[in-house]
Amino acid sequence: MEMPSLFDGLAEIGLRGSVEMRPTLIRVLTDLFVQKLKHTPEEERYYTELALRLLGAVDAPTRAAVAAKLARHLAPPLRVVQYLVNDLPEIAAPLRGHAVLREPVRVEPPARPAVAPAIETTAALGVEHEEPVAADEATDDSRIVDAHHGVASATAVELNEIFFSATAEERRLILLNLHIAAPLSAGQVAISRDPTIGQRLEAAALGNFREDLAKQFARALQVPHEQARRVTRDNLGEPLVVAVKALGIPRDVFHRILMFANPAVGHSVERVQVLAALFDEMTLPAAESLVAIWQALPKGERIAARHQPLHWNDDQSRARPAAAIARRPQIAPRPSERRNAS
C-alpha cells in the first residue's frame, strides 16, 4: 500500500472514531512533528493534511495545545498555522507574528568579491546560512534533545504517558502513523540483535517468569527497567507487540510470547487476534520509533547488556548451592549432648 493511501485511510478512521480518539492522535503527531527541525516536503504534506482534517474535529483546548507546540517550531506548516491564527483569540495568540506568516523579502545578493574561494565553494554546495539560536531557546530545558534519539526527555515522558493512557484503537492509530510522523530508518535505533533473544523471551513467558521477562526486554531494547516492566504488564498488549516487533522476532515466536506473557491478554482470543493483526500491519520503523521514545525517557535503573544464558534459570541454578548453604539452619543438640554439657 502506498503511503498516501495509508494516510487517507488513517485519517478517515480517526474522523469516524470516537471523539476522544482525535485529540490523542493530533497531540501525538504534533509532538513528533516538532521534534525535527526540518522536514521533507512529503513529510510536511502528510502532517498538514492529517492535522487540518483533525483540527476541525477536536475541542478548543486541544487546538490551543497544538498551536502552542507549533509556535515553538522554527518552520511549522504554513497552512496549519494559517488555520489556527483564524481560530479563537486564545488559540491564535501564540502563532501571531510567527516568522512563517511573514512574506519573504527578496534581497539582491551583493556583488561577488574578486577573490572569495571559501564563500564561492559554500554557495556551490548549496549550504544555507542558519539563523543563530535565541538565548532563551538555547537554555530552555524542556527542549533539550537527546542527540542519539532526537527526542527530548520531557517530550518522551509526555508521549509515553499519552500512549499508555490511550485506548486500544487510539494506540493502533498512533502505531500505524509513527513511520509517517517520525520517519526512522529500520535499524537506526540501538537495539540488541542477539539471535537467541527470541528463545530467552519465549522461555521466560512460557514459565510465567514475569520479572525475568522484563529484564530480558530491558537489556535487549536498552530501556529503563521500570519501562520494560510496564511493557510486559500492560493489559491491552500493544507495548509488547512493539517490543517484539522491534527486536525482529519471528511471528510464530511472537504468538507464543503473546499467549503466555500476560494472562490478561493471552486469555482473550479477541485481543490475541487483534494484536496479531497489528503485528503484521505495523512497520519495523514504527516499532523502532516508539522504542526510541522509551530509550529517551529519564535514565533510571538500566540493565546492562551482556551475554545471557539460553535458559531462564541457568544463573539461578548456579547460585542455588551457595544460597542453600547460607540459609542452612543450625542443628539442635541431642538430649545426651545437653546432659553432658550440664
Backbone torsions as a table, in degrees:
resi	resn	phi	psi	omega
1	MET	NA	133.6	179.2
2	GLU	-72.9	152.7	-175.9
3	MET	-60.6	-42.9	179.5
4	PRO	-60.0	-40.3	-179.6
5	SER	-69.3	-35.6	175.1
6	LEU	-63.1	-43.1	178.9
7	PHE	-58.7	-48.0	-179.4
8	ASP	-60.7	-41.7	179.7
9	GLY	-63.3	-41.3	179.0
10	LEU	-66.4	-38.4	178.4
11	ALA	-62.6	-41.9	179.5
12	GLU	-64.5	-40.7	178.5
13	ILE	-62.5	-43.3	-179.6
14	GLY	-62.7	-38.1	-178.2
15	LEU	-77.3	-28.7	179.9
16	ARG	-84.2	-20.5	-174.0
17	GLY	-74.0	-169.4	-177.2
18	SER	-67.2	158.2	-179.4
19	VAL	-60.8	-36.0	-177.4
20	GLU	-68.0	-23.5	-176.2
21	MET	-70.2	-36.8	-172.1
22	ARG	-68.0	-45.5	176.7
23	PRO	-58.5	-39.6	178.7
24	THR	-61.1	-46.1	-177.2
25	LEU	-64.4	-47.2	-177.0
26	ILE	-68.8	-34.0	177.6
27	ARG	-65.8	-45.4	-179.4
28	VAL	-64.8	-46.3	-178.6
29	LEU	-62.9	-38.3	179.0
30	THR	-68.6	-42.7	177.3
31	ASP	-57.5	-43.0	-179.9
32	LEU	-70.2	-37.5	-178.9
33	PHE	-63.1	-43.8	-174.8
34	VAL	-75.4	-7.9	177.5
35	GLN	-68.9	-28.8	179.4
36	LYS	-97.3	133.3	179.0
37	LEU	-71.1	-33.8	-178.7
38	LYS	-130.7	143.0	178.6
39	HIS	-126.3	153.2	173.7
40	THR	-72.2	158.1	177.1
41	PRO	-54.8	-35.7	-179.1
42	GLU	-67.7	-44.3	178.6
43	GLU	-61.9	-43.6	-179.5
44	GLU	-64.7	-37.8	179.7
45	ARG	-65.8	-42.7	179.3
46	TYR	-61.2	-46.9	-179.4
47	TYR	-64.1	-43.8	-177.8
48	THR	-59.4	-47.6	-176.5
49	GLU	-65.1	-43.8	-179.7
50	LEU	-69.9	-39.8	-179.5
51	ALA	-63.0	-44.4	-178.5
52	LEU	-65.1	-33.8	179.9
53	ARG	-74.6	-33.1	-178.5
54	LEU	-83.9	-34.1	-177.3
55	LEU	-60.9	-32.2	178.4
56	GLY	-73.5	-5.9	-176.2
57	ALA	-121.1	10.5	-179.2
58	VAL	-116.8	167.9	-176.0
59	ASP	-80.5	170.6	-176.9
60	ALA	-62.4	-43.1	178.2
61	PRO	-59.1	-37.0	177.9
62	THR	-67.5	-42.5	178.1
63	ARG	-63.3	-37.7	178.2
64	ALA	-65.5	-39.2	178.5
65	ALA	-65.3	-40.9	177.9
66	VAL	-64.5	-43.2	179.7
67	ALA	-61.7	-42.4	-179.5
68	ALA	-63.9	-39.3	179.7
69	LYS	-69.8	-42.9	179.9
70	LEU	-67.7	-28.9	-179.6
71	ALA	-64.0	-26.1	179.9
72	ARG	-86.8	-5.3	179.7
73	HIS	-88.9	143.4	-176.9
74	LEU	-70.8	-30.8	-176.5
75	ALA	-140.7	68.3	177.0
76	PRO	-70.5	157.7	-179.1
77	PRO	-60.1	128.5	-175.0
78	LEU	-58.8	-45.0	-176.3
79	ARG	-64.2	-36.4	178.8
80	VAL	-69.5	-41.7	178.5
81	VAL	-63.0	-43.8	178.9
82	GLN	-61.3	-37.9	177.7
83	TYR	-63.0	-44.6	-174.3
84	LEU	-75.1	-31.8	179.7
85	VAL	-72.6	-14.3	174.9
86	ASN	-96.3	9.8	178.7
87	ASP	-87.9	-162.5	177.8
88	LEU	-58.4	151.0	-176.7
89	PRO	-54.2	-42.4	-178.1
90	GLU	-69.0	-25.1	176.5
91	ILE	-80.3	-40.0	-176.7
92	ALA	-74.5	-26.2	-171.0
93	ALA	-53.0	-47.6	-176.7
94	PRO	-63.7	-25.6	-174.1
95	LEU	-96.2	-12.9	179.0
96	ARG	-64.6	132.5	-179.3
97	GLY	85.1	1.7	178.1
98	HIS	-63.6	145.1	-175.9
99	ALA	-59.2	-29.0	-177.0
100	VAL	-66.6	-20.6	-179.5
101	LEU	-85.0	-14.8	-178.3
102	ARG	-80.8	140.8	176.1
103	GLU	-69.3	132.5	178.9
104	PRO	-64.6	135.7	179.2
105	VAL	-95.5	122.9	-178.3
106	ARG	-83.0	121.7	179.8
107	VAL	-113.0	125.1	179.0
108	GLU	-67.9	133.6	179.9
109	PRO	-66.8	144.9	178.2
110	PRO	-67.6	161.9	178.9
111	ALA	-59.3	137.2	-177.6
112	ARG	-69.6	129.0	178.8
113	PRO	-65.1	163.0	-176.1
114	ALA	-62.8	-44.0	-179.2
115	VAL	-129.4	111.4	176.6
116	ALA	-151.7	63.6	-174.7
117	PRO	-61.3	-38.4	-176.9
118	ALA	-66.5	-45.2	-179.9
119	ILE	-65.9	-40.7	-178.8
120	GLU	-63.5	-40.5	179.3
121	THR	-65.1	-41.2	178.8
122	THR	-62.2	-42.9	179.3
123	ALA	-64.5	-38.2	-179.4
124	ALA	-64.6	-32.1	179.9
125	LEU	-81.8	-5.7	178.4
126	GLY	75.6	24.2	179.3
127	VAL	-79.8	126.9	-178.6
128	GLU	-97.1	149.5	176.1
129	HIS	-74.6	130.7	-179.8
130	GLU	-99.4	139.9	179.5
131	GLU	-68.9	140.8	177.8
132	PRO	-64.1	148.5	-180.0
133	VAL	-77.6	133.0	179.3
134	ALA	-64.0	150.4	-175.3
135	ALA	-61.5	-40.2	-178.4
136	ASP	-68.4	-29.9	177.2
137	GLU	-73.6	-38.1	-176.8
138	ALA	-67.0	-27.3	-176.6
139	THR	-103.1	6.9	-179.5
140	ASP	-78.1	107.8	-175.6
141	ASP	-60.6	-31.1	-176.3
142	SER	-68.6	-12.1	-177.5
143	ARG	-110.3	5.6	177.7
144	ILE	-66.9	127.2	-173.3
145	VAL	-111.2	136.1	174.0
146	ASP	-64.9	121.6	-174.4
147	ALA	-65.8	-28.0	-177.3
148	HIS	-77.9	-38.8	-174.4
149	HIS	-103.2	-22.2	-177.1
150	GLY	75.0	18.3	179.3
151	VAL	-123.1	126.1	177.4
152	ALA	-66.8	145.0	-177.7
153	SER	-60.1	-44.5	-179.8
154	ALA	-64.1	-39.0	178.2
155	THR	-67.6	-37.7	178.6
156	ALA	-60.6	-41.5	178.2
157	VAL	-62.3	-44.7	-178.5
158	GLU	-64.1	-46.3	-179.2
159	LEU	-64.5	-39.2	179.9
160	ASN	-63.0	-42.4	179.9
161	GLU	-68.5	-39.2	177.5
162	ILE	-60.5	-44.1	-178.0
163	PHE	-64.4	-47.2	-175.5
164	PHE	-72.1	-24.0	178.4
165	SER	-90.3	-3.1	-178.5
166	ALA	-78.1	159.6	174.8
167	THR	-76.3	171.6	-179.6
168	ALA	-59.7	-44.1	-179.3
169	GLU	-68.3	-37.6	176.6
170	GLU	-64.1	-41.5	178.4
171	ARG	-62.2	-41.3	179.8
172	ARG	-61.8	-43.1	178.5
173	LEU	-63.2	-41.8	179.2
174	ILE	-61.4	-48.3	-175.7
175	LEU	-66.8	-35.6	179.7
176	LEU	-77.1	-11.3	178.6
177	ASN	-102.8	-13.7	-171.7
178	LEU	-59.7	-38.6	-177.8
179	HIS	-71.7	-11.3	175.4
180	ILE	-94.3	-47.4	-176.5
181	ALA	-75.1	-31.9	-179.1
182	ALA	-133.3	74.0	-175.7
183	PRO	-57.0	132.9	-178.8
184	LEU	-148.7	128.5	-179.8
185	SER	-73.1	142.0	178.9
186	ALA	-58.7	134.8	179.8
187	GLY	88.3	0.3	-177.3
188	GLN	-76.4	-29.6	-178.4
189	VAL	-82.7	140.2	-179.4
190	ALA	-74.4	103.6	-179.5
191	ILE	-132.7	142.0	177.6
192	SER	-65.2	128.3	-179.7
193	ARG	-106.2	31.1	179.0
194	ASP	-60.3	122.5	-177.2
195	PRO	-66.5	-15.6	-179.3
196	THR	-93.0	0.8	-175.2
197	ILE	-62.0	-37.2	179.4
198	GLY	-61.7	-41.3	179.4
199	GLN	-66.3	-40.6	-179.6
200	ARG	-67.6	-41.4	177.8
201	LEU	-64.4	-41.4	179.5
202	GLU	-64.1	-42.3	180.0
203	ALA	-63.3	-40.5	179.2
204	ALA	-66.9	-40.5	-179.7
205	ALA	-67.1	-45.7	-178.8
206	LEU	-64.0	-32.7	179.7
207	GLY	-86.4	-0.5	-179.3
208	ASN	60.9	35.8	177.1
209	PHE	-96.0	81.9	-169.4
210	ARG	-68.1	-36.3	-179.9
211	GLU	-68.5	-39.7	177.3
212	ASP	-65.8	-37.7	178.2
213	LEU	-61.0	-43.3	178.7
214	ALA	-63.9	-40.3	179.2
215	LYS	-63.5	-40.8	179.6
216	GLN	-62.6	-43.8	178.4
217	PHE	-65.4	-40.5	-179.7
218	ALA	-60.9	-42.7	179.6
219	ARG	-67.5	-48.1	-173.8
220	ALA	-68.8	-40.4	-177.3
221	LEU	-89.1	-12.5	-178.8
222	GLN	59.2	49.9	178.4
223	VAL	-119.3	161.2	176.7
224	PRO	-56.6	146.9	-176.3
225	HIS	-60.9	-41.4	-180.0
226	GLU	-62.9	-35.1	177.1
227	GLN	-67.4	-39.2	177.3
228	ALA	-63.0	-38.8	175.6
229	ARG	-61.2	-43.1	-178.6
230	ARG	-63.6	-37.2	179.2
231	VAL	-64.1	-46.1	-174.8
232	THR	-76.1	-22.6	-175.4
233	ARG	-104.6	5.7	178.0
234	ASP	-68.4	131.1	-172.5
235	ASN	-86.5	0.2	172.3
236	LEU	-98.9	-31.8	170.1
237	GLY	101.2	-13.2	-176.8
238	GLU	-62.8	-39.4	178.2
239	PRO	-59.6	-36.3	177.7
240	LEU	-65.3	-39.2	177.1
241	VAL	-60.8	-44.4	179.8
242	VAL	-61.1	-47.2	-177.5
243	ALA	-60.9	-46.1	-178.5
244	VAL	-68.6	-40.7	179.1
245	LYS	-61.8	-43.6	-178.4
246	ALA	-63.8	-30.3	-179.2
247	LEU	-82.7	-4.1	177.9
248	GLY	69.9	30.4	-178.6
249	ILE	-78.3	137.4	-178.1
250	PRO	-58.2	156.6	-174.6
251	ARG	-62.4	-41.5	-177.9
252	ASP	-66.7	-37.5	177.2
253	VAL	-67.9	-40.3	177.3
254	PHE	-57.1	-43.1	-179.2
255	HIS	-61.1	-41.5	-179.2
256	ARG	-68.9	-40.0	176.7
257	ILE	-62.1	-44.2	-178.5
258	LEU	-62.1	-38.3	-176.5
259	MET	-68.6	-30.9	-170.3
260	PHE	-117.0	-11.8	-175.6
261	ALA	-67.3	-38.9	-177.4
262	ASN	-142.2	114.9	-178.0
263	PRO	-57.0	-32.4	-179.1
264	ALA	-61.7	-27.4	178.4
265	VAL	-95.2	-50.6	-173.4
266	GLY	-65.3	-24.5	-179.5
267	HIS	-86.0	-0.8	178.7
268	SER	-109.2	109.6	-179.7
269	VAL	-60.1	-39.4	-178.6
270	GLU	-63.4	-45.0	-179.6
271	ARG	-65.0	-41.6	179.5
272	VAL	-59.8	-42.9	179.8
273	GLN	-65.6	-42.5	179.6
274	VAL	-63.6	-43.5	-178.3
275	LEU	-71.3	-32.9	175.5
276	ALA	-64.3	-40.5	177.0
277	ALA	-65.0	-39.5	177.9
278	LEU	-63.8	-39.6	177.8
279	PHE	-57.2	-39.4	-179.9
280	ASP	-76.1	-36.7	-176.5
281	GLU	-75.7	-37.9	-174.1
282	MET	-71.2	138.8	178.6
283	THR	-84.0	158.7	176.7
284	LEU	-63.1	-43.5	177.0
285	PRO	-58.9	-34.5	178.1
286	ALA	-64.8	-44.7	178.5
287	ALA	-62.3	-42.8	-179.6
288	GLU	-67.9	-30.0	177.8
289	SER	-63.7	-41.7	178.8
290	LEU	-70.7	-37.2	176.3
291	VAL	-62.2	-37.6	177.4
292	ALA	-61.1	-36.6	176.4
293	ILE	-65.5	-43.0	178.3
294	TRP	-63.2	-38.9	-179.9
295	GLN	-68.2	-24.6	-179.8
296	ALA	-85.8	-1.4	177.4
297	LEU	-63.7	155.1	178.8
298	PRO	-50.5	136.2	-174.5
299	LYS	-70.5	115.9	173.9
300	GLY	-110.8	-139.3	177.1
301	GLU	-74.0	121.9	178.4
302	ARG	-115.9	142.1	178.3
303	ILE	-91.0	116.6	-177.8
304	ALA	-66.2	135.9	178.8
305	ALA	-69.3	131.3	177.0
306	ARG	-155.3	171.8	178.6
307	HIS	-66.6	132.9	-178.2
308	GLN	-115.4	145.3	174.8
309	PRO	-65.2	152.6	-177.8
310	LEU	-66.5	-38.7	-177.5
311	HIS	-97.2	144.1	-170.7
312	TRP	-60.4	-31.2	-171.2
313	ASN	-109.2	17.6	-179.2
314	ASP	-62.3	-44.6	-179.8
315	ASP	-64.6	-38.9	-178.5
316	GLN	-66.7	-37.7	-178.6
317	SER	-66.4	-32.9	177.8
318	ARG	-73.3	-31.2	-177.0
319	ALA	-84.2	-16.0	-171.6
320	ARG	-62.6	-43.3	-177.9
321	PRO	-57.6	-46.0	-178.6
322	ALA	-62.5	-41.5	179.5
323	ALA	-64.3	-38.2	-179.5
324	ALA	-65.5	-38.5	178.9
325	ILE	-65.1	-41.3	-177.5
326	ALA	-65.3	-31.1	-176.7
327	ARG	-95.7	2.9	-174.8
328	ARG	-64.9	124.6	-178.9
329	PRO	-72.8	152.6	176.6
330	GLN	-74.4	143.5	-178.5
331	ILE	-85.7	128.6	-179.7
332	ALA	-69.0	142.4	179.5
333	PRO	-66.7	148.3	178.4
334	ARG	-72.1	160.0	-179.2
335	PRO	-53.5	-42.1	-178.8
336	SER	-62.3	-36.2	179.3
337	GLU	-66.5	-39.2	-180.0
338	ARG	-65.3	-37.3	-180.0
339	ARG	-66.5	-43.9	-179.7
340	ASN	-61.9	-37.2	-178.3
341	ALA	-67.5	-29.3	180.0
342	SER	-78.9	NA	NA
